[in-house]
Amino acid sequence: QASLPRLLLASRPKLEGLPLCATESVTILAQDGERIPGYLTRPPAGRGGGVRVPLAIVLHGGPNARDYAGYNPTTHLLSTRGMAVLTLNYRGSTGYGMRFAALPNGRLPTMHGDVEDARR
């Protein structure tokens, strides 16, 4: 009989048992058709539709950087206080291939456009 996996260690033991909000992967379609990846963390009141909550868009430094799914102190601080939080990997973010990383070269305003498109 196969046994279930067991937790070997916790990287953040002080967070165990706390009501953290789940983060889901999302894709934003920019006005020019480019697909912009990101992560959406919703507060408990904002899950399942029905209830509108404020949205905070948190941007990483960069452009040669990116956001990841998982625990982010800023994201969870805001989401546990009733806000939906979108972390956006706008054009130029790393981890999505050379083409995506090079998209803003010579066209820096397109990164700002990605944020505006996500806001809509």
C-alpha positions as YAML, in Angstrom:
chain: A
units: angstrom
residues:
- id: 1
  name: GLN
  ca: [0.00, 0.00, 0.00]
- id: 2
  name: ALA
  ca: [1.41, 3.36, -1.06]
- id: 3
  name: SER
  ca: [1.70, 5.93, 1.67]
- id: 4
  name: LEU
  ca: [0.80, 9.58, 1.28]
- id: 5
  name: PRO
  ca: [3.63, 12.10, 1.04]
- id: 6
  name: ARG
  ca: [4.51, 13.70, 4.34]
- id: 7
  name: LEU
  ca: [5.89, 17.10, 5.13]
- id: 8
  name: LEU
  ca: [9.60, 16.90, 5.87]
- id: 9
  name: LEU
  ca: [10.08, 20.50, 6.94]
- id: 10
  name: ALA
  ca: [8.39, 23.86, 6.68]
- id: 11
  name: SER
  ca: [10.31, 26.74, 5.15]
- id: 12
  name: ARG
  ca: [8.17, 29.22, 7.10]
- id: 13
  name: PRO
  ca: [6.97, 27.43, 10.24]
- id: 14
  name: LYS
  ca: [5.45, 30.60, 11.73]
- id: 15
  name: LEU
  ca: [2.93, 30.64, 8.86]
- id: 16
  name: GLU
  ca: [1.63, 27.13, 9.49]
- id: 17
  name: GLY
  ca: [-2.07, 27.15, 10.32]
- id: 18
  name: LEU
  ca: [-2.59, 30.80, 9.34]
- id: 19
  name: PRO
  ca: [-5.42, 31.61, 6.92]
- id: 20
  name: LEU
  ca: [-3.37, 32.62, 3.87]
- id: 21
  name: CYS
  ca: [-5.05, 33.40, 0.57]
- id: 22
  name: ALA
  ca: [-4.60, 31.18, -2.46]
- id: 23
  name: THR
  ca: [-2.75, 32.48, -5.52]
- id: 24
  name: GLU
  ca: [-3.79, 31.49, -9.05]
- id: 25
  name: SER
  ca: [-2.02, 31.87, -12.36]
- id: 26
  name: VAL
  ca: [-3.74, 34.26, -14.80]
- id: 27
  name: THR
  ca: [-3.12, 35.55, -18.31]
- id: 28
  name: ILE
  ca: [-3.97, 39.09, -19.35]
- id: 29
  name: LEU
  ca: [-4.59, 39.75, -23.03]
- id: 30
  name: ALA
  ca: [-2.92, 43.04, -23.99]
- id: 31
  name: GLN
  ca: [-4.56, 45.31, -26.54]
- id: 32
  name: ASP
  ca: [-2.05, 44.23, -29.19]
- id: 33
  name: GLY
  ca: [-2.83, 40.54, -28.55]
- id: 34
  name: GLU
  ca: [0.27, 39.69, -26.48]
- id: 35
  name: ARG
  ca: [-0.46, 37.35, -23.56]
- id: 36
  name: ILE
  ca: [0.86, 38.76, -20.28]
- id: 37
  name: PRO
  ca: [1.28, 36.25, -17.41]
- id: 38
  name: GLY
  ca: [0.62, 37.08, -13.80]
- id: 39
  name: TYR
  ca: [-0.69, 35.83, -10.49]
- id: 40
  name: LEU
  ca: [-3.93, 36.80, -8.78]
- id: 41
  name: THR
  ca: [-4.40, 36.48, -5.04]
- id: 42
  name: ARG
  ca: [-7.98, 36.99, -3.88]
- id: 43
  name: PRO
  ca: [-9.19, 37.68, -0.36]
- id: 44
  name: PRO
  ca: [-11.74, 35.24, 1.07]
- id: 45
  name: ALA
  ca: [-14.60, 37.69, 0.30]
- id: 46
  name: GLY
  ca: [-13.54, 37.97, -3.36]
- id: 47
  name: ARG
  ca: [-13.53, 34.26, -4.22]
- id: 48
  name: GLY
  ca: [-16.30, 32.75, -6.29]
- id: 49
  name: GLY
  ca: [-17.43, 36.01, -7.93]
- id: 50
  name: GLY
  ca: [-20.38, 37.84, -6.41]
- id: 51
  name: VAL
  ca: [-18.43, 40.30, -4.23]
- id: 52
  name: ARG
  ca: [-16.38, 43.12, -5.75]
- id: 53
  name: VAL
  ca: [-13.19, 43.95, -3.91]
- id: 54
  name: PRO
  ca: [-10.48, 46.55, -4.59]
- id: 55
  name: LEU
  ca: [-7.56, 45.48, -6.80]
- id: 56
  name: ALA
  ca: [-3.93, 46.31, -6.07]
- id: 57
  name: ILE
  ca: [-1.42, 45.76, -8.86]
- id: 58
  name: VAL
  ca: [2.02, 45.03, -7.40]
- id: 59
  name: LEU
  ca: [4.89, 45.27, -9.87]
- id: 60
  name: HIS
  ca: [8.30, 43.65, -9.52]
- id: 61
  name: GLY
  ca: [11.49, 45.58, -10.14]
- id: 62
  name: GLY
  ca: [13.18, 45.07, -13.38]
- id: 63
  name: PRO
  ca: [12.33, 44.57, -16.17]
- id: 64
  name: ASN
  ca: [14.92, 41.80, -15.79]
- id: 65
  name: ALA
  ca: [13.07, 40.10, -12.95]
- id: 66
  name: ARG
  ca: [9.75, 38.31, -12.44]
- id: 67
  name: ASP
  ca: [7.13, 37.36, -9.87]
- id: 68
  name: TYR
  ca: [6.40, 33.80, -8.83]
- id: 69
  name: ALA
  ca: [3.38, 32.02, -7.40]
- id: 70
  name: GLY
  ca: [3.78, 31.25, -3.74]
- id: 71
  name: TYR
  ca: [4.15, 33.19, -0.55]
- id: 72
  name: ASN
  ca: [4.82, 36.89, -0.97]
- id: 73
  name: PRO
  ca: [4.57, 38.97, 2.23]
- id: 74
  name: THR
  ca: [3.22, 42.09, 0.48]
- id: 75
  name: THR
  ca: [0.64, 40.16, -1.52]
- id: 76
  name: HIS
  ca: [-0.66, 38.31, 1.52]
- id: 77
  name: LEU
  ca: [-0.67, 41.42, 3.70]
- id: 78
  name: LEU
  ca: [-2.96, 43.14, 1.20]
- id: 79
  name: SER
  ca: [-5.15, 40.12, 0.41]
- id: 80
  name: THR
  ca: [-5.80, 39.24, 4.05]
- id: 81
  name: ARG
  ca: [-7.03, 42.81, 4.44]
- id: 82
  name: GLY
  ca: [-9.66, 42.52, 1.74]
- id: 83
  name: MET
  ca: [-7.88, 43.37, -1.51]
- id: 84
  name: ALA
  ca: [-7.35, 41.28, -4.60]
- id: 85
  name: VAL
  ca: [-3.68, 41.49, -5.62]
- id: 86
  name: LEU
  ca: [-2.37, 41.09, -9.15]
- id: 87
  name: THR
  ca: [1.35, 40.57, -9.62]
- id: 88
  name: LEU
  ca: [2.06, 41.08, -13.29]
- id: 89
  name: ASN
  ca: [4.99, 39.75, -15.31]
- id: 90
  name: TYR
  ca: [4.90, 42.50, -17.93]
- id: 91
  name: ARG
  ca: [6.94, 42.38, -21.17]
- id: 92
  name: GLY
  ca: [10.63, 42.08, -20.47]
- id: 93
  name: SER
  ca: [10.14, 39.89, -17.40]
- id: 94
  name: THR
  ca: [12.49, 36.94, -17.23]
- id: 95
  name: GLY
  ca: [11.49, 33.29, -17.24]
- id: 96
  name: TYR
  ca: [9.27, 33.37, -20.34]
- id: 97
  name: GLY
  ca: [11.89, 32.99, -23.05]
- id: 98
  name: MET
  ca: [14.16, 35.29, -25.04]
- id: 99
  name: ARG
  ca: [11.33, 36.61, -27.23]
- id: 100
  name: PHE
  ca: [9.25, 37.79, -24.28]
- id: 101
  name: ALA
  ca: [12.29, 39.27, -22.51]
- id: 102
  name: ALA
  ca: [13.21, 41.26, -25.65]
- id: 103
  name: LEU
  ca: [9.69, 42.57, -26.40]
- id: 104
  name: PRO
  ca: [10.20, 46.01, -24.78]
- id: 105
  name: ASN
  ca: [13.57, 46.64, -26.46]
- id: 106
  name: GLY
  ca: [13.18, 50.00, -28.16]
- id: 107
  name: ARG
  ca: [9.53, 50.11, -27.06]
- id: 108
  name: LEU
  ca: [9.57, 50.73, -23.30]
- id: 109
  name: PRO
  ca: [6.04, 52.24, -23.25]
- id: 110
  name: THR
  ca: [4.65, 48.76, -24.03]
- id: 111
  name: MET
  ca: [5.47, 47.69, -20.45]
- id: 112
  name: HIS
  ca: [3.31, 50.54, -19.12]
- id: 113
  name: GLY
  ca: [0.62, 49.49, -21.59]
- id: 114
  name: ASP
  ca: [0.63, 45.99, -20.08]
- id: 115
  name: VAL
  ca: [-0.11, 47.45, -16.65]
- id: 116
  name: GLU
  ca: [-2.91, 49.60, -18.09]
- id: 117
  name: ASP
  ca: [-4.38, 46.59, -19.90]
- id: 118
  name: ALA
  ca: [-4.33, 44.57, -16.66]
- id: 119
  name: ARG
  ca: [-6.08, 47.40, -14.83]
- id: 120
  name: ARG
  ca: [-9.05, 47.36, -17.24]
...
